[in-house]
């Protein structure tokens, strides 16, 4: 056997060594994967809360600049894996409308929350969703005319319910985004809460 062949064999890995390395890599992946998934889910929840906050801010600024009320509607739709014609169950879409007299003209396209993010239906976490439900007079994508609740920004920037029968104060002017299927907030689930100041219409985001 020549020297070069002996050198190549000395540098090669045995099957046992390769299996040991693969076992170590698998163990490291098992340890780090849950943390990576948790980080990605938190990032998705954060980006969705910022997107909804930006839409509310756009509605407020448009109401001030156009001197017309702007309504932000939160829609209840079927589950993501269900037919669009199924019964509405989950709050997961939002759209802004400019109100001109009796007309409601879309200011933005419908914003569908990225699965599995939804608006929490728990009234203690989403006071805005306790307001009077209405039926959309215009079609929302392929979902027909689903039920919605609405928040209206006045030309002075303040925020009020679209229905005059609904009380509105800092005690119920909030909306919480959660991950569908997660444990309750009391059990430590991740969340992002949007608080709308009724007097100024400004939005704050609160995260754990």
GROMACS elastic network, one bead per residue, 0.5 to 0.9 nm:
[ bonds ]
;  ai    aj funct       b0    kb
    1     4     6  0.84794   500
    1     5     6  0.67304   500
    1     6     6  0.70009   500
    2     5     6  0.56709   500
    2     6     6  0.65949   500
    2     7     6  0.89516   500
    3     6     6  0.51489   500
    3     7     6  0.62077   500
    3     8     6  0.87907   500
    4     7     6  0.50490   500
    4     8     6  0.63095   500
    4     9     6  0.87699   500
    5     8     6  0.51499   500
    5     9     6  0.63227   500
    5    10     6  0.86107   500
    6     9     6  0.52354   500
    6    10     6  0.61605   500
    6    11     6  0.87806   500
    7    10     6  0.50525   500
    7    11     6  0.63502   500
    7    12     6  0.88559   500
    8    11     6  0.52170   500
    8    12     6  0.63515   500
    9    12     6  0.51855   500
    9    13     6  0.83323   500
   10    13     6  0.82453   500
   13    16     6  0.81288   500
   13    17     6  0.60717   500
   13    18     6  0.65359   500
   14    17     6  0.52408   500
   14    18     6  0.64008   500
   14    19     6  0.87606   500
   15    18     6  0.51187   500
   15    19     6  0.61821   500
   15    20     6  0.85838   500
   16    19     6  0.51678   500
   16    20     6  0.61697   500
   16    21     6  0.87216   500
   17    20     6  0.50490   500
   17    21     6  0.62749   500
   17    22     6  0.86850   500
   18    21     6  0.51456   500
   18    22     6  0.62113   500
   18    23     6  0.86043   500
   19    22     6  0.50570   500
   19    23     6  0.60880   500
   19    24     6  0.86307   500
   20    23     6  0.50903   500
   20    24     6  0.62733   500
   20    25     6  0.87221   500
   21    24     6  0.51382   500
   21    25     6  0.62592   500
   21    26     6  0.86532   500
   22    25     6  0.50865   500
   22    26     6  0.61199   500
   22    27     6  0.85753   500
   23    26     6  0.51123   500
   23    27     6  0.61723   500
   23    28     6  0.86780   500
   24    27     6  0.50969   500
   24    28     6  0.62329   500
   24    29     6  0.86451   500
   25    28     6  0.51180   500
   25    29     6  0.61567   500
   25    30     6  0.86272   500
   26    29     6  0.50843   500
   26    30     6  0.61781   500
   26    31     6  0.86775   500
   27    30     6  0.51113   500
   27    31     6  0.62789   500
   27    32     6  0.87441   500
   28    31     6  0.51192   500
   28    32     6  0.61569   500
   28    33     6  0.83826   500
   29    32     6  0.52444   500
   29    33     6  0.56409   500
   29    34     6  0.89299   500
   30    33     6  0.55744   500
   30    34     6  0.74311   500
   31    34     6  0.68898   500
   31    35     6  0.78519   500
   32    35     6  0.54331   500
   32    36     6  0.63148   500
   32    37     6  0.88260   500
   33    36     6  0.50405   500
   33    37     6  0.61426   500
   33    38     6  0.85658   500
   34    37     6  0.51242   500
   34    38     6  0.61276   500
   34    39     6  0.85918   500
   35    38     6  0.50756   500
   35    39     6  0.61413   500
   35    40     6  0.86422   500
   36    39     6  0.50810   500
   36    40     6  0.62025   500
   36    41     6  0.86438   500
   37    40     6  0.51331   500
   37    41     6  0.61675   500
   37    42     6  0.85789   500
   38    41     6  0.51682   500
   38    42     6  0.61454   500
   38    43     6  0.85843   500
   39    42     6  0.51186   500
   39    43     6  0.61391   500
   39    44     6  0.86758   500
   40    43     6  0.50296   500
   40    44     6  0.62260   500
   40    45     6  0.86648   500
   41    44     6  0.50983   500
   41    45     6  0.62060   500
   41    46     6  0.85597   500
   41   116     6  0.88673   500
   41   117     6  0.89875   500
   41   179     6  0.81325   500
   41   190     6  0.89491   500
   42    45     6  0.50860   500
   42    46     6  0.60845   500
   42    47     6  0.86231   500
   42   190     6  0.71956   500
   42   191     6  0.83654   500
   43    46     6  0.50291   500
   43    47     6  0.61273   500
   43    48     6  0.86095   500
   44    47     6  0.51874   500
   44    48     6  0.61885   500
   44    49     6  0.86312   500
   44   114     6  0.77738   500
   44   117     6  0.78406   500
   45    48     6  0.52873   500
   45    49     6  0.62440   500
   45    50     6  0.87300   500
   45   114     6  0.86578   500
   45   116     6  0.89037   500
   45   117     6  0.64042   500
   45   177     6  0.71865   500
   45   178     6  0.71086   500
   45   179     6  0.74098   500
   45   190     6  0.82962   500
   45   191     6  0.72211   500
   45   192     6  0.70689   500
   46    49     6  0.52277   500
   46    50     6  0.62848   500
   46    51     6  0.86902   500
   46   191     6  0.84987   500
   46   192     6  0.69301   500
   46   207     6  0.83799   500
   47    50     6  0.51600   500
   47    51     6  0.61971   500
   47    52     6  0.87923   500
   48    51     6  0.50140   500
   48    52     6  0.62967   500
   48    53     6  0.85445   500
   48   113     6  0.66741   500
   48   114     6  0.72152   500
   48   117     6  0.76425   500
   48   177     6  0.81358   500
   49    52     6  0.52392   500
   49    53     6  0.60883   500
   49    54     6  0.85555   500
   49   176     6  0.85549   500
   49   177     6  0.67820   500
   49   192     6  0.63634   500
   49   193     6  0.77542   500
   49   194     6  0.74414   500
   49   205     6  0.75060   500
   50    54     6  0.60140   500
   50    55     6  0.85849   500
   50   205     6  0.78393   500
   51    54     6  0.50860   500
   51    55     6  0.62855   500
   51    56     6  0.87633   500
   51   111     6  0.88158   500
   52    55     6  0.50515   500
   52    56     6  0.63025   500
   52    57     6  0.86108   500
   52    94     6  0.78112   500
   52   111     6  0.82768   500
   52   113     6  0.88933   500
   52   194     6  0.85509   500
   53    56     6  0.51284   500
   53    57     6  0.61772   500
   53    58     6  0.86322   500
   53   194     6  0.70524   500
   53   203     6  0.64674   500
   53   204     6  0.78041   500
   53   205     6  0.76477   500
   54    58     6  0.60791   500
   54    59     6  0.85865   500
   54   203     6  0.87859   500
   55    58     6  0.50186   500
   55    59     6  0.62139   500
   55    60     6  0.86695   500
   55    72     6  0.83501   500
   55    94     6  0.86816   500
   55    95     6  0.80922   500
   55    96     6  0.74890   500
   55   108     6  0.84001   500
   56    59     6  0.50841   500
   56    60     6  0.62797   500
   56    61     6  0.87117   500
   56    72     6  0.70906   500
   56    96     6  0.80507   500
   56   153     6  0.88232   500
   56   196     6  0.88357   500
   56   201     6  0.85800   500
   56   202     6  0.83836   500
   56   203     6  0.74357   500
   57    60     6  0.51035   500
   57    61     6  0.61645   500
   57    62     6  0.85082   500
   57   201     6  0.81399   500
   57   202     6  0.70509   500
   57   203     6  0.71428   500
   58    61     6  0.51497   500
   58    62     6  0.59841   500
   58    63     6  0.84998   500
   58    96     6  0.87507   500
   59    62     6  0.51809   500
   59    63     6  0.61577   500
   59    64     6  0.87333   500
   59    69     6  0.86983   500
   59    70     6  0.57453   500
   59    71     6  0.72330   500
   59    72     6  0.71306   500
   59    96     6  0.65180   500
   59    97     6  0.80916   500
   59    98     6  0.83152   500
   59   107     6  0.81369   500
   59   152     6  0.86036   500
   59   153     6  0.68608   500
   60    63     6  0.51974   500
   60    64     6  0.64046   500
   60    65     6  0.87510   500
   60    69     6  0.86136   500
   60    70     6  0.70947   500
   60   152     6  0.86752   500
   60   153     6  0.55682   500
   60   154     6  0.75650   500
   60   155     6  0.79387   500
   60   156     6  0.87594   500
   60   157     6  0.56144   500
   60   158     6  0.78646   500
   60   159     6  0.82250   500
   60   201     6  0.66717   500
   60   202     6  0.79275   500
   61    64     6  0.51594   500
   61    65     6  0.60925   500
   61    66     6  0.84275   500
   61   153     6  0.89018   500
   61   155     6  0.86540   500
   61   157     6  0.72458   500
   62    65     6  0.50823   500
   62    66     6  0.57034   500
   62    67     6  0.78090   500
   62    68     6  0.78497   500
   62    69     6  0.83990   500
   62    70     6  0.71582   500
   62    98     6  0.83991   500
   62   107     6  0.89996   500
   62   153     6  0.89482   500
   62   155     6  0.82839   500
   63    66     6  0.54242   500
   63    67     6  0.54582   500
   63    68     6  0.50490   500
   63    69     6  0.52062   500
   63    70     6  0.54158   500
   63    71     6  0.89761   500
   63    98     6  0.78528   500
   63   153     6  0.62816   500
   63   154     6  0.60094   500
   63   156     6  0.76111   500
   63   157     6  0.67586   500
   64    67     6  0.52085   500
   64    68     6  0.71470   500
   64    69     6  0.82433   500
   64   153     6  0.85257   500
   64   154     6  0.73022   500
   64   156     6  0.58662   500
   64   157     6  0.58412   500
   65    68     6  0.80580   500
   65   155     6  0.75861   500
   66    69     6  0.83667   500
   66   155     6  0.75162   500
   67   154     6  0.79585   500
   67   156     6  0.79388   500
   68    98     6  0.70727   500
   68    99     6  0.65153   500
   68   100     6  0.67598   500
   68   153     6  0.86320   500
   68   154     6  0.68442   500
   68   155     6  0.54940   500
   69    97     6  0.86780   500
   69    98     6  0.62674   500
   69    99     6  0.53568   500
   69   100     6  0.74612   500
   69   152     6  0.65481   500
   69   153     6  0.55643   500
   69   155     6  0.58040   500
   70    96     6  0.68284   500
   70    97     6  0.55963   500
   70    99     6  0.56053   500
   70   100     6  0.88488   500
   70   104     6  0.86652   500
   70   107     6  0.82814   500
   70   151     6  0.84752   500
   70   152     6  0.56411   500
   70   153     6  0.52337   500
   70   154     6  0.68253   500
   70   155     6  0.82535   500
   71    95     6  0.83492   500
   71    96     6  0.55924   500
   71    97     6  0.50729   500
   71    98     6  0.62701   500
   71    99     6  0.68258   500
   71   104     6  0.82359   500
   71   150     6  0.63487   500
   71   151     6  0.56507   500
   71   153     6  0.62165   500
   71   154     6  0.88197   500
   71   161     6  0.89486   500
   71   162     6  0.71554   500
   72    94     6  0.69260   500
   72    95     6  0.57261   500
   72    97     6  0.63074   500
   72    98     6  0.88828   500
   72   149     6  0.84352   500
   72   150     6  0.54792   500
   72   151     6  0.52216   500
   72   152     6  0.61898   500
   72   153     6  0.80388   500
   72   162     6  0.88540   500
   73    93     6  0.82951   500
   73    94     6  0.55147   500
   73    95     6  0.54224   500
   73    96     6  0.62146   500
   73    97     6  0.77990   500
   73   136     6  0.89976   500
   73   148     6  0.60767   500
   73   149     6  0.56783   500
   73   151     6  0.64833   500
   73   152     6  0.85827   500
   74    91     6  0.70107   500
   74    92     6  0.75168   500
   74    93     6  0.58187   500
   74    95     6  0.68405   500
   74   119     6  0.89608   500
   74   129     6  0.78926   500
   74   147     6  0.85179   500
   74   148     6  0.53005   500
   74   149     6  0.54544   500
   74   150     6  0.61779   500
   74   151     6  0.84120   500
   75    88     6  0.88753   500
   75    90     6  0.83044   500
   75    91     6  0.57028   500
   75    92     6  0.64402   500
   75    93     6  0.50821   500
   75    94     6  0.59403   500
   75    95     6  0.82205   500
   75   136     6  0.85955   500
   75   140     6  0.89429   500
   75   146     6  0.65493   500
   75   147     6  0.59572   500
   75   149     6  0.68469   500
   75   150     6  0.88060   500
   76    88     6  0.54650   500
   76    89     6  0.61504   500
   76    90     6  0.52361   500
   76    92     6  0.63317   500
   76    93     6  0.70038   500
   76   146     6  0.63373   500
   76   147     6  0.57712   500
   76   148     6  0.60424   500
   76   149     6  0.87038   500
   77    80     6  0.82514   500
   77    84     6  0.77320   500
   77    86     6  0.83510   500
   77    87     6  0.74062   500
   77    89     6  0.57882   500
   77    90     6  0.53636   500
   77    91     6  0.61667   500
   77    92     6  0.66465   500
   77    93     6  0.74653   500
   77   143     6  0.72339   500
   77   146     6  0.65210   500
   77   147     6  0.79320   500
   78    81     6  0.81105   500
   78    82     6  0.61386   500
   78    83     6  0.71468   500
   78    84     6  0.62575   500
   78    85     6  0.76014   500
   78    86     6  0.56690   500
   78    87     6  0.56145   500
   78    89     6  0.51689   500
   78    90     6  0.60275   500
   78    91     6  0.85935   500
   78    92     6  0.89844   500
   78   143     6  0.83106   500
   79    82     6  0.52407   500
   79    83     6  0.80089   500
   79    84     6  0.84574   500
   79    86     6  0.81729   500
   79    87     6  0.85451   500
   79    88     6  0.73783   500
   79    89     6  0.63624   500
   79    90     6  0.60688   500
   79    92     6  0.89601   500
   80    83     6  0.80068   500
   80    84     6  0.84713   500
   80    90     6  0.86532   500
   80   115     6  0.75491   500
   80   116     6  0.86640   500
   82    85     6  0.81475   500
   82    86     6  0.64379   500
   82    87     6  0.89625   500
   83    86     6  0.53108   500
   83    87     6  0.88134   500
   83   143     6  0.88994   500
   84    87     6  0.82607   500
   84    88     6  0.86876   500
   84   142     6  0.62762   500
   84   143     6  0.50688   500
   84   144     6  0.80267   500
   85    88     6  0.84521   500
   85   142     6  0.82996   500
   85   143     6  0.64435   500
   85   144     6  0.77331   500
   86    89     6  0.87524   500
   86   143     6  0.88478   500
   88    91     6  0.82827   500
   88   146     6  0.70452   500
   88   147     6  0.77551   500
   90    93     6  0.89333   500
   90   118     6  0.70771   500
   90   119     6  0.77154   500
   90   120     6  0.86325   500
   90   121     6  0.77717   500
   91    94     6  0.87743   500
   91   113     6  0.89831   500
   91   118     6  0.60219   500
   91   119     6  0.53093   500
   91   120     6  0.73851   500
   91   121     6  0.70816   500
   91   129     6  0.86722   500
   91   148     6  0.86634   500
   92   111     6  0.83855   500
   92   112     6  0.59127   500
   92   113     6  0.53197   500
   92   114     6  0.83723   500
   92   115     6  0.87909   500
   92   117     6  0.75308   500
   92   119     6  0.59358   500
   93   110     6  0.66088   500
   93   111     6  0.54012   500
   93   113     6  0.59205   500
   93   118     6  0.83605   500
   93   119     6  0.85920   500
   94   109     6  0.86874   500
   94   110     6  0.57663   500
   94   111     6  0.51433   500
   94   112     6  0.66638   500
   94   113     6  0.82074   500
   94   148     6  0.89496   500
   95   106     6  0.75235   500
   95   107     6  0.77323   500
   95   108     6  0.60318   500
   95   109     6  0.62019   500
   95   111     6  0.60308   500
   95   112     6  0.88852   500
   96   105     6  0.85859   500
   96   106     6  0.61141   500
   96   107     6  0.53104   500
   96   108     6  0.54756   500
   96   109     6  0.76951   500
   96   110     6  0.78655   500
   97   104     6  0.56525   500
   97   105     6  0.51944   500
   97   108     6  0.70468   500
   98   103     6  0.80481   500
   98   104     6  0.55798   500
   98   105     6  0.51302   500
   98   106     6  0.62340   500
   98   107     6  0.58217   500
   99   102     6  0.70983   500
   99   103     6  0.57754   500
   99   105     6  0.64805   500
   99   106     6  0.88983   500
  100   103     6  0.51916   500
  100   104     6  0.64426   500
  100   105     6  0.77375   500
  101   104     6  0.80731   500
  104   107     6  0.89791   500
  104   137     6  0.88588   500
  104   138     6  0.89088   500
  106   109     6  0.70337   500
  106   110     6  0.88333   500
  108   111     6  0.82177   500
  110   140     6  0.69635   500
  110   141     6  0.76480   500
  112   115     6  0.87218   500
  113   116     6  0.78924   500
  113   117     6  0.59320   500
  113   118     6  0.63705   500
  113   119     6  0.85537   500
  114   117     6  0.56894   500
  114   118     6  0.80026   500
  115   118     6  0.73903   500
  115   179     6  0.80680   500
  115   180     6  0.80630   500
  116   178     6  0.82745   500
  116   179     6  0.53978   500
  116   180     6  0.53351   500
  116   181     6  0.80759   500
  117   177     6  0.65821   500
  117   178     6  0.56544   500
  117   180     6  0.60170   500
  118   121     6  0.86178   500
  118   176     6  0.84888   500
  118   177     6  0.56419   500
  118   178     6  0.56711   500
  118   179     6  0.61990   500
  118   180     6  0.61739   500
  119   122     6  0.88697   500
  119   126     6  0.74982   500
  119   129     6  0.87375   500
  119   175     6  0.70370   500
  119   176     6  0.57194   500
  119   178     6  0.62402   500
  119   179     6  0.85389   500
  119   180     6  0.87761   500
  120   123     6  0.79884   500
  120   125     6  0.66250   500
  120   126     6  0.61569   500
  120   129     6  0.87213   500
  120   175     6  0.75374   500
  120   176     6  0.55688   500
  120   177     6  0.57259   500
  120   178     6  0.59452   500
  120   179     6  0.85118   500
  120   180     6  0.83539   500
  121   124     6  0.87041   500
  121   125     6  0.75987   500
  121   126     6  0.64905   500
  121   129     6  0.70515   500
  121   130     6  0.87334   500
  121   176     6  0.85851   500
  122   125     6  0.54089   500
  122   126     6  0.60524   500
  122   127     6  0.81487   500
  122   129     6  0.85175   500
  122   176     6  0.88361   500
  123   127     6  0.51555   500
  123   128     6  0.80129   500
  123   129     6  0.68580   500
  123   130     6  0.61841   500
  123   172     6  0.85988   500
  124   127     6  0.62397   500
  124   172     6  0.82987   500
  125   128     6  0.89840   500
  125   172     6  0.87542   500
  125   174     6  0.73167   500
  125   175     6  0.64536   500
  125   176     6  0.57093   500
  125   177     6  0.88821   500
  125   185     6  0.89239   500
  125   193     6  0.78279   500
  126   129     6  0.56542   500
  126   130     6  0.74059   500
  126   172     6  0.73713   500
  126   173     6  0.79507   500
  126   174     6  0.55587   500
  126   176     6  0.53650   500
  126   177     6  0.85160   500
  126   193     6  0.82070   500
  126   194     6  0.89241   500
  127   130     6  0.54266   500
  127   131     6  0.75827   500
  127   171     6  0.76421   500
  127   173     6  0.58729   500
  127   174     6  0.54983   500
  127   175     6  0.63087   500
  127   176     6  0.87780   500
  128   131     6  0.58204   500
  128   149     6  0.76178   500
  128   150     6  0.80491   500
  128   151     6  0.77411   500
  128   161     6  0.84338   500
  128   168     6  0.85915   500
  128   172     6  0.60643   500
  128   173     6  0.55543   500
  128   174     6  0.57736   500
  128   175     6  0.59952   500
  129   132     6  0.81521   500
  129   133     6  0.83273   500
  129   148     6  0.85751   500
  129   149     6  0.62810   500
  129   150     6  0.84415   500
  129   172     6  0.89917   500
  129   174     6  0.87371   500
  129   175     6  0.74649   500
  130   133     6  0.80891   500
  130   149     6  0.79898   500
  130   166     6  0.88839   500
  130   172     6  0.83352   500
  131   149     6  0.60464   500
  131   150     6  0.76108   500
  131   151     6  0.88743   500
  131   161     6  0.73487   500
  131   162     6  0.87138   500
  131   163     6  0.77493   500
  131   165     6  0.88129   500
  131   166     6  0.60168   500
  131   167     6  0.83082   500
  131   168     6  0.89170   500
  132   148     6  0.84203   500
  132   149     6  0.61598   500
  132   150     6  0.82092   500
  132   161     6  0.87072   500
  132   162     6  0.85402   500
  132   163     6  0.65861   500
  132   165     6  0.79279   500
  132   166     6  0.68061   500
  133   147     6  0.62292   500
  133   148     6  0.54530   500
  133   150     6  0.81214   500
  133   163     6  0.89684   500
  134   137     6  0.89750   500
  134   146     6  0.85353   500
  134   147     6  0.54256   500
  134   148     6  0.53530   500
  134   149     6  0.62060   500
  134   150     6  0.83425   500
  135   138     6  0.88533   500
  135   145     6  0.63144   500
  135   146     6  0.59055   500
  135   148     6  0.61493   500
  135   149     6  0.86785   500
  136   139     6  0.69828   500
  136   140     6  0.79992   500
  136   144     6  0.83704   500
  136   146     6  0.57285   500
  136   147     6  0.59730   500
  136   148     6  0.66326   500
  137   145     6  0.63768   500
  137   146     6  0.88843   500
  138   144     6  0.77618   500
  138   145     6  0.60868   500
  139   142     6  0.74702   500
  139   143     6  0.69460   500
  139   146     6  0.79634   500
  140   143     6  0.55213   500
  140   144     6  0.57125   500
  140   145     6  0.62419   500
  140   146     6  0.74297   500
  141   144     6  0.69060   500
  143   146     6  0.65879   500
  149   161     6  0.85610   500
  149   162     6  0.78890   500
  149   163     6  0.87793   500
  150   161     6  0.63062   500
  150   162     6  0.53503   500
  150   163     6  0.77622   500
  151   159     6  0.68314   500
  151   160     6  0.60263   500
  151   162     6  0.53831   500
  151   163     6  0.85101   500
  152   158     6  0.84012   500
  152   159     6  0.56060   500
  152   160     6  0.52691   500
  152   161     6  0.56840   500
  152   162     6  0.53009   500
  152   163     6  0.89535   500
  153   156     6  0.79995   500
  153   157     6  0.59082   500
  153   158     6  0.56871   500
  153   160     6  0.64285   500
  153   161     6  0.86009   500
  153   162     6  0.88845   500
  153   201     6  0.69411   500
  154   157     6  0.53108   500
  154   158     6  0.54932   500
  154   159     6  0.62135   500
  154   160     6  0.75750   500
  154   201     6  0.87190   500
  155   158     6  0.75034   500
  156   159     6  0.89212   500
  156   200     6  0.80760   500
  156   201     6  0.89789   500
  157   198     6  0.89820   500
  157   199     6  0.77767   500
  157   200     6  0.56769   500
  157   201     6  0.55032   500
  157   202     6  0.81037   500
  158   197     6  0.76847   500
  158   198     6  0.56087   500
  158   202     6  0.81020   500
  159   168     6  0.87116   500
  159   196     6  0.76648   500
  159   197     6  0.72609   500
  159   199     6  0.65773   500
  159   200     6  0.70800   500
  159   201     6  0.50022   500
  159   202     6  0.86576   500
  160   163     6  0.83703   500
  160   164     6  0.81985   500
  160   166     6  0.87964   500
  160   167     6  0.85960   500
  160   168     6  0.65296   500
  160   169     6  0.87092   500
  160   198     6  0.65100   500
  160   199     6  0.88021   500
  160   201     6  0.87009   500
  161   164     6  0.64215   500
  161   165     6  0.82660   500
  161   166     6  0.62513   500
  161   167     6  0.75485   500
  161   168     6  0.66336   500
  162   165     6  0.87857   500
  162   166     6  0.81718   500
  163   166     6  0.58441   500
  164   167     6  0.77642   500
  167   172     6  0.84829   500
  168   171     6  0.76477   500
  168   172     6  0.63458   500
  168   173     6  0.64532   500
  168   198     6  0.73281   500
  169   172     6  0.58239   500
  169   173     6  0.58762   500
  169   197     6  0.79573   500
  169   198     6  0.61480   500
  169   199     6  0.88158   500
  170   173     6  0.50907   500
  170   174     6  0.74912   500
  170   195     6  0.77617   500
  170   196     6  0.74431   500
  170   197     6  0.64865   500
  170   198     6  0.67455   500
  171   174     6  0.78151   500
  172   175     6  0.84929   500
  172   195     6  0.88480   500
  173   194     6  0.85045   500
  173   195     6  0.60916   500
  173   196     6  0.54944   500
  173   197     6  0.71156   500
  173   198     6  0.71436   500
  174   193     6  0.67679   500
  174   194     6  0.54612   500
  174   196     6  0.59872   500
  174   197     6  0.88216   500
  175   192     6  0.84268   500
  175   193     6  0.55843   500
  175   194     6  0.51629   500
  175   195     6  0.66565   500
  175   196     6  0.84699   500
  176   191     6  0.67106   500
  176   192     6  0.56051   500
  176   194     6  0.61612   500
  176   195     6  0.87332   500
  177   190     6  0.88817   500
  177   191     6  0.56728   500
  177   192     6  0.52149   500
  177   193     6  0.62310   500
  177   194     6  0.81668   500
  178   181     6  0.88931   500
  178   182     6  0.77088   500
  178   185     6  0.86351   500
  178   189     6  0.78329   500
  178   190     6  0.65445   500
  178   192     6  0.68097   500
  178   193     6  0.88216   500
  179   182     6  0.56493   500
  179   183     6  0.88758   500
  179   189     6  0.81680   500
  179   190     6  0.73946   500
  179   191     6  0.74706   500
  180   183     6  0.87814   500
  181   184     6  0.88934   500
  182   185     6  0.85533   500
  182   189     6  0.62057   500
  182   190     6  0.81175   500
  183   186     6  0.80557   500
  183   187     6  0.60420   500
  183   188     6  0.72717   500
  183   189     6  0.55638   500
  183   190     6  0.88834   500
  184   187     6  0.52449   500
  184   188     6  0.68476   500
  184   189     6  0.57750   500
  184   190     6  0.89228   500
  185   188     6  0.51192   500
  185   190     6  0.70144   500
  185   191     6  0.74471   500
  186   189     6  0.72441   500
  190   207     6  0.80779   500
  190   208     6  0.70883   500
  191   206     6  0.84700   500
  191   207     6  0.63280   500
  191   208     6  0.70222   500
  192   205     6  0.66169   500
  192   206     6  0.57173   500
  192   208     6  0.75585   500
  193   204     6  0.81063   500
  193   205     6  0.56144   500
  193   206     6  0.50979   500
  193   207     6  0.66333   500
  194   203     6  0.64193   500
  194   204     6  0.56448   500
  194   206     6  0.64931   500
  195   202     6  0.82208   500
  195   203     6  0.55354   500
  195   204     6  0.52043   500
  195   205     6  0.64536   500
  195   206     6  0.77984   500
  196   199     6  0.88344   500
  196   200     6  0.82940   500
  196   201     6  0.57950   500
  196   202     6  0.57525   500
  196   204     6  0.66901   500
  197   200     6  0.55757   500
  197   202     6  0.54540   500
  197   203     6  0.64565   500
  197   204     6  0.82753   500
  198   201     6  0.53557   500
  198   202     6  0.79598   500
  199   202     6  0.83074   500
  200   203     6  0.88575   500
